[in-house]
Amino acid sequence: MAGINEIAEMANVSKTAVSFALNNKPGISADTRRKILKIAKRLDVKPRSKKPSTNTTVGKIGFLKISSHGHIVNRDHDVFIADYIYGINQECKKHNYEFALFDFLSLDTRSLLSIDLQDCNGLIVLGTELSELEVLRIAKFDIPVVFLDTYYDFLPHNFITMNNKDAIFSIISLLKSKGIQDIEMITTKSECANIRERERAFKEVMEHLLHPIVPNSLLKLESTFLGAHQGMEQILKSKRKLPEAFICANDIIALGCIKALKEHGIKIPQDISITGFDDLPGSSMADPALTTYQVPKQKIGKVGIQILIDAISQNSSLNGFSTIKTRVDGKLVPRDSA
């Protein structure tokens, strides 16, 4: 009989997303849920009935998912966000907290006023697309808040995200070990603190490894698959000299660029190496399979809840509680594209 692994492979999603769909849990889009359940039905895998909980909850934690511009928090990254939610939900269960999901397409005054936090003891926020000003607006809620997947220096709030600097160092070190010197980065103009960190890390690491970056070595394309594909098309049509390797700010950009390069007869990695960031499920099935950096999403979600519960236990939002800013290491996943 088919199982979660087979369904995940056929649907091109993570095992976490399949688990959410089969257990009727929030955290994935309606389209993704329908696709998974359709495949499950074809394979005669029935959604599991939900067992009544015997635990007495001690409170409620809200998860605020906001898509400020939708260039990164979108369907392409549903499986990425689902892993965050899975880690958060598991940690909430461990500590007997109820989990509530608030999903918004924008952060405006109306959206903020519509969030019912009356019964919430704390709030964990997906900060992927949030600007510094948006973080400050949310931090005004009168309950403890932890911001996930973002990081801002100088703000007295709780942040947890991946270790972008060490990640970029590991990618550049891999390329350097293969004798590659001429490296450029493809990034995006979209608002995202993590991507800005990766840009700064690229400059610092290149200088650290005695390869100062040259002008125009940071290319900015759209962060969607279609936008990255079209942007790379324009670069190739301009006859611009290509480097030996492109480091892409995320997997979606990398996959869009790979498609355009292959369409122009450019071989990967023989003619140029490509790397991504995130290790989305489709990355391992790309042609060639994408070398990327795996972000420990479930771990970040769990640690975020631990920080939040610590703040809740001290019955404080900001006053009297030392805020925590932390980064979690992932690991480089070498494949065929570099």
Secondary structure, DSSP 4 states (H G I P E B T S, - for coil): ---HHHHHHHHTS-HHHHHHHHTT-SSS-HHHHHHHHHHHHHTT-PPPPPPPP-PPP-EEEEEEEE-SSSSSSSGGGHHHHHHHHHHHHHHHHHTTEEEEEEEES---HHHHHH---TT-SEEEEE-TT--HHHHHHHTTSSS-EEEES---TT--SEEEEE-HHHHHHHHHHHHHHTT---EEEEE-SS--HHHHHHHHHHHHHHHHTT-PPPTT-EEE--SSHHHHHHHHHHHHHTTPPP-SEEEESSHHHHHHHHHHHHHTT--TTTT-EEE-SB--GGGTTSSSPPBEEE--HHHHHHHHHHHHHHHHHTT-SSTT----EEEE--EEE--TT-
